[in-house]
Amino acid sequence: MKNSRTAKSTLVAVAICLLVIVGTITIAFAITFLLGLQTAHVNKALEVKAYVDGVYWEPGVSVPWGTLNPGEVYVKNLTVYNGSNDFINVSVIVSGLPDTWTETWTANETKNLPRGESVYGNFSLTVPAGTPAGDYSWDTMLDVT
């Protein structure tokens, strides 16, 4: 009887150990799976083209404003085409523009532009009267999300 009890106790202990091991492995796989989902990120494949006065605006290339005169407003047409498979939001971001100058796009902050559609707007640069002669530079970027 004593051997039978010892055998039963051993079997119960082995069964409990196996259950603990299987449970631990299951929890470890579940945590690994969940953490793996949270760390993945895929960017949209954006196929967007911009045109200034009908000429393709190459990424990283300045807008060709040409020679500017104080006290004048210069206007170009800026068109953005959405060739991606998703809706997009489009904004023009300007940095480093001289304090009293303005550069604006009438279609700025366009939301949910559908695939295959374009947004058009006047893209204007205002050079205030009294601006001293010289070379000026600033960054104009098309932000698409």
N, C-alpha and C positions, 0 to 999 in steps of 0.2 A: 503494500500500500504506500509505503514511504517513497519507493521508486516511482510509482505512478503519480504521486503528488509532485515530486521533483520534476518529472518529465513534463507534467502539465504546466508547472510554474515556468520552466525553461521555454516551453512553446509560447506561453503568453508573453514572456519577456521578449522573445525573438519577434513575435508578431507586433508588439508595441514599437520596438526599435525599427522594424520595417515601415510601419505606418509613419513614424516620425521622419525617417529618411525620405520616403516618397512625398510626404507633405512639404518638407523643406525644399526638395527639388522642384516641386510644383510651384511653390511661392517664388523661388528664385527665377524660374522661367517666366512667370507672370510679371515680376518686377522688371526683368530685362526687356520683355516685350513692350511693356508700357513706357519705359524710359526710352526705348528705341523710337517709338512713335513721336515722342515729344521733342527729340533732338533733330529730326529731319526737317529740312526746309528746301522747297523748290521755288525758284524765281519764275515769274511769268516770262515766256519767250515773247518779248515785245518787238513787233515789226512795225515801227513807226517812222514815217518820213516827214521832214519839214521842208518847206519851200519858202524862200524870201523872194517876192516878186517873180514867182514862177521858176526860180533857180534852186536846185537842191541845196539845202543847208547842211553841209558836212559836219558831223559831230566834231567838236573841238576847234572849229573855224569861226572867226569873228564875223559878225554881220557887217557887210560892206556898206557903211554909211557914207564913205567918201569924204571930201573936204566939206567942213561945216562952217557956217557963219553965225556969229552971235545974234541972238534975237529971232532965230528962225525955228520952225517946227518941220521936221522931216518925217514923211510917212511912207511906209512900205506895206505890202500885203504879206502877212504871214499865214501860211496854210499848213495844217498838220493833218496827215493822213494816218488812220488806224488800220494797219494791215495785220494786226495780231488776231488771235482767236478769242479775245475777251474784250469787255468794255474797258476803257481807259479814262483816266483823269489827266488833264494837261494844264500845265502852268508854265509861265515864263518867270524865271528867277534872275534878278539883276543884283550884282554886288560890285562894290568899288566905283560906282558911278559918282562923278563929282556932286557935291552936296546939293547944289541948286538945279541940277539937271533932272529930267524925268525921261524914263523910257517905259512905255506902256503898250499893252496888247489888249484890244477891245474884247477878245475872246478868252482872256486870262481866266484861269480856274474853271475851265470847262469840265463838267462832270459827266461820267458815263457815256463817253463817245462810243457808239457802236462799231463793231467790226465792219470794215469796208467804207466807213464814212469819213468825211473830212470836216474840219472846223476852220473857218476863215475869219480873219480879223485884221483891222488896221494896227500896224506896229509902228508906234511913233516915238520920236526922239525930240525933246525940246532942249535947245541950247539957249540959255537966258541971255538977254542983252547984257553987255558989259563983260562977257566972258573973255578973259585974256587969251591972246593967241598962244598956241602951243600944242603939244602932242598930249592926247588924253587916252587912257585905256581903262577898260572895265570888263567885267565878265557878264555875259548873258547866256543863261542855260535854259534848255527846255527840260522841264521836270515831268516825267510821264510815269504814272503808277497805275 
